[in-house]
Amino acid sequence: MRKRASSLIVRLPKEKNVIAVEPLVTEGVGEDMQDLRDALVELIRLTSTDLPADVQRALEEAGKTEAEGSAARGALDTILQNVALARANSTPICQDTGTPIFYVQHPAGWSTREIKSQIRTAVASATEQAYLRPNAVDAVTGTNSGNNLGDEAFPTIHFEEVEGEDLIVDLILKGGGCENVGAQYSLPDSRLGAGRDLEGVRRVVLDAVHRAQGKGCAPGVLGVAIGGDRGSSYYASKEALFRQLGDKNPDEKLAALEKRLYQEANQLGIGPMGFGGDTTVLDVKVRAMHRLPASFFVSVSYMCWADRRRRMTLHNGSIQYS
């Protein structure tokens, strides 16, 4: 395939949240491919340093419910000060910038191999610029790669081909502390008296929150998946974390479950950072999937208060972030 002149990426003022891109110049890549490397670095920067507005609002509202002078109120005030400083200085919100998890929806004809290559290049560049901490450690040797590049799990990239011409890249940065307190249950669970129904789901989710205590950097956001196999269940529980805080599940039964879990989790008295108080979770997101008759898995992905997620959309040659 013929080569073309080098691509040009034009940066517009950051407040406009738009980047214009030109076609990619790489031998063997389709004509519709774009050079997204700089745009992906910007996606990582925004995700790492600028907490989404819905998460900040939830933290601010939580602060109003905690007693003046309490440890819970102090923790939330400190969190919000940290959020403001990170945004102003374009520095990571948390020193643990987590595992970068990308969900890519791409048009037909795009090379997933090329998209993956661009994402990995962007991750290494973002690490060099200190938007990400080097977190990729070889499980056998204990050696840190130094650039957040490892095997297929670092960074984690999921692909889906979709209709239309837009490319959508969602990114979540999942910290190690909250990842450690995630849980998976197989129902029925006699220890908790949890059967294979939504009441059983309620019991195990509350158990996961209680067992986490403050170790997941509460107040957290819960992504819950019901059904699937062990792998798809965990996958779906993390995917649920991309939903906006405060939205409503279109399934009425799941919406009622989310509301009840939110209320009851916040009655456990764990509070911000485990200091006690009224705010243990900021929201609960539940997704249900088909399952084998012999299996009934419930997976809980716990996201810390630093709920770092962003979306990048390529539309008509321009990048927009949300």
C-alpha positions in Angstrom: 0.0 0.0 0.0 1.2 3.5 -0.8 2.4 5.8 1.9 1.2 9.4 2.4 2.8 12.4 4.0 3.1 12.5 7.7 -0.1 13.2 9.7 -0.7 16.4 11.5 -2.5 16.7 14.8 -3.9 20.2 15.5 -4.5 21.1 19.2 -7.2 23.6 19.9 -7.6 25.3 23.3 -8.2 22.7 26.0 -11.3 24.5 27.2 -13.0 23.7 23.9 -12.2 20.0 24.6 -11.6 19.3 20.9 -8.7 18.0 18.8 -8.7 17.8 15.0 -6.9 14.9 13.5 -5.6 14.0 10.1 -5.5 10.5 8.5 -2.8 8.1 9.7 0.2 7.6 7.6 1.3 3.9 8.0 1.9 1.3 5.4 -0.6 -1.5 5.5 -3.3 0.5 7.3 -6.7 1.3 5.9 -7.5 4.7 4.4 -10.0 5.5 7.2 -7.5 5.1 10.0 -6.6 8.2 12.0 -3.5 9.0 14.0 -4.9 9.2 17.5 -1.7 8.9 19.6 -1.7 12.5 20.8 -5.5 12.5 21.3 -5.2 9.3 23.4 -2.5 10.9 25.6 -4.9 13.7 26.2 -7.7 11.2 27.1 -5.3 9.7 29.6 -4.3 13.1 31.0 -7.9 14.1 31.5 -8.9 10.8 33.1 -5.9 10.9 35.5 -6.1 14.5 36.5 -9.6 15.8 36.1 -12.4 14.0 38.1 -15.7 13.8 36.2 -18.3 16.4 37.2 -20.9 13.9 38.3 -18.4 12.3 40.7 -17.4 15.6 42.1 -21.1 16.6 42.6 -21.7 13.3 44.5 -18.7 13.9 46.8 -19.9 17.5 47.5 -23.4 16.3 48.3 -22.0 13.6 50.5 -20.1 16.2 52.5 -23.3 18.0 53.3 -24.7 14.9 55.0 -21.7 14.4 57.3 -21.5 16.1 60.7 -19.4 19.3 60.9 -16.1 18.5 62.5 -16.4 14.8 62.0 -13.6 12.6 60.6 -16.0 11.7 57.7 -16.5 15.4 56.9 -12.8 16.1 57.1 -12.0 13.2 54.8 -14.4 14.5 52.2 -13.2 18.0 52.5 -9.6 16.8 52.0 -10.7 14.7 49.0 -12.3 17.7 47.3 -9.3 19.9 47.9 -7.1 17.2 46.3 -9.5 17.1 43.3 -9.2 20.9 42.8 -5.4 20.8 43.1 -5.0 17.9 40.7 -7.2 19.7 38.1 -5.4 23.0 38.5 -1.9 21.5 38.3 -2.8 18.8 35.8 -1.3 16.2 38.2 -2.8 12.7 39.0 -5.7 12.8 41.4 -4.3 9.7 43.2 -0.7 8.5 43.4 -2.0 5.0 42.3 -3.0 5.7 38.7 -4.3 2.2 38.5 -4.7 -0.2 35.6 -5.7 1.5 32.4 -8.8 -0.2 31.0 -9.9 0.8 27.6 -13.2 -0.1 25.9 -13.0 0.7 22.2 -16.1 0.8 19.9 -14.8 1.1 16.3 -16.3 1.3 12.8 -16.1 -1.6 10.4 -12.8 -1.7 8.5 -10.6 -0.3 11.3 -7.5 -2.2 12.3 -7.8 -3.3 15.9 -4.1 -4.1 15.8 -3.3 -0.5 14.8 -5.6 0.9 17.4 -4.0 -1.3 20.1 -0.5 -0.1 18.9 -1.6 3.5 19.2 -3.1 3.0 22.7 0.1 1.3 23.9 2.2 4.2 22.5 0.0 6.7 24.2 0.1 4.9 27.5 3.9 4.8 27.4 4.0 8.5 26.5 1.6 9.4 29.3 3.7 7.5 31.7 6.8 9.4 30.6 4.9 12.7 31.1 3.9 11.6 34.7 0.2 11.4 34.0 0.5 7.7 34.9 2.7 6.1 37.5 4.7 3.0 36.3 2.4 0.2 37.5 3.1 -2.8 35.3 4.9 -5.4 37.3 5.9 -8.8 36.0 4.1 -11.3 38.2 6.9 -13.8 38.1 10.1 -11.7 38.3 8.6 -8.7 40.1 10.2 -6.4 37.5 8.5 -3.1 36.7 8.4 -2.4 33.0 8.7 1.3 33.7 6.3 2.4 31.0 3.0 0.7 32.0 3.3 -1.8 29.1 3.2 -5.5 29.8 1.3 -8.4 28.4 -2.3 -8.4 27.3 -3.5 -7.2 30.7 -1.5 -4.0 30.8 -3.1 -2.0 29.5 -6.3 -3.9 29.2 -8.1 -3.2 25.9 -11.6 -4.5 24.9 -12.8 -4.0 21.3 -16.3 -4.0 19.7 -17.2 -3.3 16.1 -20.2 -1.0 15.8 -22.4 0.6 13.2 -21.6 4.1 11.9 -18.4 6.0 11.4 -17.6 7.2 14.9 -14.9 5.8 17.0 -15.5 5.8 20.8 -12.8 5.1 23.4 -13.8 4.8 27.0 -11.1 4.7 29.7 -11.2 3.9 33.3 -8.2 3.9 35.7 -8.8 1.2 38.3 -6.7 1.6 41.4 -5.1 -1.4 43.2 -6.7 -0.7 46.6 -10.3 -0.8 45.3 -9.5 -3.7 43.0 -8.3 -5.7 45.9 -11.7 -5.5 47.6 -13.7 -6.6 44.6 -15.5 -9.9 45.1 -17.3 -12.7 43.3 -19.9 -15.0 44.8 -21.5 -18.2 43.6 -25.1 -18.6 44.6 -26.5 -20.1 46.7 -24.3 -19.1 49.5 -25.3 -20.9 52.7 -23.0 -18.7 54.9 -25.1 -15.6 54.0 -28.4 -17.4 53.5 -28.3 -16.0 49.9 -30.4 -17.9 47.4 -30.5 -17.6 43.6 -32.6 -14.5 43.4 -32.3 -10.7 43.7 -32.6 -11.0 47.5 -29.5 -13.3 47.4 -27.8 -10.7 45.2 -28.6 -8.0 47.8 -27.1 -10.1 50.6 -23.8 -10.8 48.9 -23.3 -7.3 47.6 -23.8 -5.9 51.1 -21.4 -8.5 52.4 -18.8 -7.4 49.9 -19.1 -3.8 51.1 -19.0 -4.8 54.8 -15.8 -6.9 54.2 -14.2 -4.1 52.3 -14.6 -1.6 55.2 -12.4 1.4 54.4 -9.8 -0.5 52.5 -11.3 0.4 49.1 -10.9 4.1 49.7 -14.6 4.8 50.4 -16.9 6.3 49.5 -16.9 3.9 46.6 -19.0 3.1 43.5 -20.2 -0.4 43.0 -20.4 -2.1 39.7 -22.4 -5.3 40.1 -22.9 -8.1 37.5 -25.5 -10.9 37.9 -25.1 -14.0 35.7 -22.6 -14.8 33.0 -19.6 -17.0 33.6 -16.8 -16.1 36.0 -14.9 -14.1 33.4 -17.8 -12.3 31.6 -19.3 -11.5 35.0 -16.2 -9.6 36.2 -16.0 -7.9 32.8 -19.6 -6.7 33.0 -19.2 -5.5 36.5 -16.4 -3.1 35.5 -18.3 -2.0 32.4 -21.1 -1.0 34.6 -18.8 1.6 36.2 -19.0 3.7 33.1 -22.5 4.7 33.9 -23.1 8.2 35.2 -23.7 8.6 38.9 -27.4 9.3 39.6 -28.8 7.8 36.4 -31.6 5.2 36.5 -31.4 1.6 35.4 -33.9 1.1 32.6 -34.9 -2.2 34.2 -37.3 -1.4 37.0 -36.4 -4.4 39.1 -32.7 -3.6 38.9 -33.4 0.1 39.5 -35.2 -0.8 42.7 -32.3 -3.1 43.7 -29.7 -0.3 43.0 -31.7 2.1 45.2 -32.0 -0.3 48.1 -28.3 -1.3 48.0 -27.3 2.3 48.0 -29.5 3.1 51.0 -28.5 0.0 53.0 -24.8 0.2 52.2 -24.8 3.7 53.6 -26.4 2.5 56.8 -23.4 0.3 57.5 -21.6 3.1 59.3 -18.3 2.5 57.4 -18.1 6.0 56.0 -15.4 7.8 54.1 -12.1 6.0 54.4 -13.6 3.8 57.0 -13.8 6.7 59.5 -17.5 6.1 60.1 -20.3 8.3 58.8 -23.3 8.2 56.4 -21.4 7.9 53.1 -20.0 4.5 52.3 -21.0 4.3 48.6 -21.7 7.1 46.1 -23.8 4.9 43.8 -24.6 1.3 42.8 -24.8 0.1 39.2 -26.2 -3.4 38.4 -26.2 -5.3 35.2 -27.8 -8.7 34.6 -26.8 -11.4 32.0 -27.9 -14.8 30.9 -26.2 -17.7 32.7 -25.9 -21.4 32.7 -28.6 -23.3 34.7 -25.8 -24.7 36.9 -24.2 -21.4 37.7 -25.3 -18.1 39.4 -22.4 -15.7 39.8 -22.5 -12.3 41.3 -19.4 -10.1 40.7 -18.8 -6.9 42.6 -16.2 -4.4 41.2 -15.5 -1.7 43.8 -14.4 1.7 42.5 -12.8 4.1 45.0 -13.9 7.7 45.3 -11.4 8.6 42.6 -13.8 7.3 40.0 -11.6 8.2 37.0 -13.3 7.6 33.7 -13.5 9.5 30.4 -14.8 9.1 26.9 -13.1 10.1 23.7 -15.2 10.3 20.5 -13.9 10.7 17.0 -16.6 12.3 14.8 -16.1 13.8 11.4 -12.3 14.1 11.9 -12.5 15.8 15.3 -12.0 14.5 18.8 -14.3 15.4 21.6 -14.0 14.4 25.3 -16.8 13.8 27.8 
